[in-house]
Each structure stands twice: as C-alpha cells, then as structure tokens.
Amino acid sequence: MSDPDQERRHLVQADGHIAECKDHIARQQRMIEQLAGRGQPTEVAQVMLEALQATLRAFEAHRKLIIAQIDDER
C-alpha cells in the first residue's frame, strides 16, 4: 500500500514536469520558425523537438499511472 500524500506530491511534480516540457516545446517550435525564416537548416532543431514531444508523452503516461494509483487507494 502506498502513501496517498506521497502520490499526491508525485502528481504535483508530474504536473510541473509536463508544464515545463510544454514550455520547452513552445520555445523549440519558435526557434524552428526563426531558423526557417532565416533560411537556416532546421533538421537538428526538428529532432530535438521530436525528443521533447516524446518526453512529454512519457510524462503524461507517468501522470496517468500516478492517477490510477491514487484512484486504487480510494
């Protein structure tokens, strides 16, 4: 049996990671637009964007697991 308070803290932390990752994604998208606007290559920046998006999906999946754990404790 897990500690419900700890699970809630984990949820808050996961929410913070998700918000931070979304900010990184938005910045990366702006960078890609700026690079493209200057006629510079965007391939490396695109790969980084894809990595950030994969990270976001992982954080969101982890958040779902935490919520499931909290629901199981009820």
N, C-alpha and C positions, 0 to 999 in steps of 0.2 A: 504494500500500500504506500502510495507516495504522499507527500506533504502538499495539501491543497494551496497553502500560501506560497510554497516554492513554485508550484506550477503556475500560479498567477504571476509571480515575478518573472518566470521564464516567458510567459505570454507577453508581458510588457517589454521584455528585452527583445523578443522576436519582432514585435511591432516596431520597435526602434530600428532594428536591422533592416526591416522592409522599407521603412520610410527613408532611411539613409541610402539604401540601394536605389530606390526610385529617384532620389536626388542625383546620384551618380549617373544614372541612365539619362536623365534630362540634360545634364551637363555634357555628357558624351554625345548626345544627339545634336546639341548646339555646336559642339566642336566639329562634328562631321559636316554640318551645314556650312560652317565658316571655312573649313578646308575646301569643300567643294566649290564654294563661292569664289575662292581664290585660285581655283583650278589646280589645287594640290591633290595628291593621291589620298584616298580615304580608306584603303584596304585595311591597314593596321588598326585604324580607329574603328572600323566596322567589326573587326574580330574582337576588339575589346568590348564593344557594345554587346555583341553576342554573348560574351563571357559574363558580362554584368546581368544580362537578361536571364541566363541560365542560373546565376547565383540567386536572382530574385525568385525564380521558380522554386529553387531549393529552400529558400527562407519561407516561402508561402506554404510549401509542403510540410515543413517542420512546424509551422504555426498550426496547421490543421491537426497534426499529431498531438500537440500540446492541448488544443481544444478538446480533442477526443479523450485525452487522459483526464482532463477536468470533468468532462461530462460523465465519464465512467465512475468518478469519485462521488458523484451526486446520488 
